[in-house]
């Protein structure tokens, strides 16, 4: 899905990662700052086609 968009949010709703297009390369590091995100539950939104017609969402548990 070359036009996929991915957004990852922390538990307070702050976006910590945003990629458009997403190249399957997120390694647990935030867009800003350095190092890995802390161990926690994060929420994601994936816009599969990049046009809002097929949006998936859920959560992930991250352990660096």
Helices and strands as residue ranges (DSSP letters): E 5-9, E 15-20, E 40-47, E 55-62
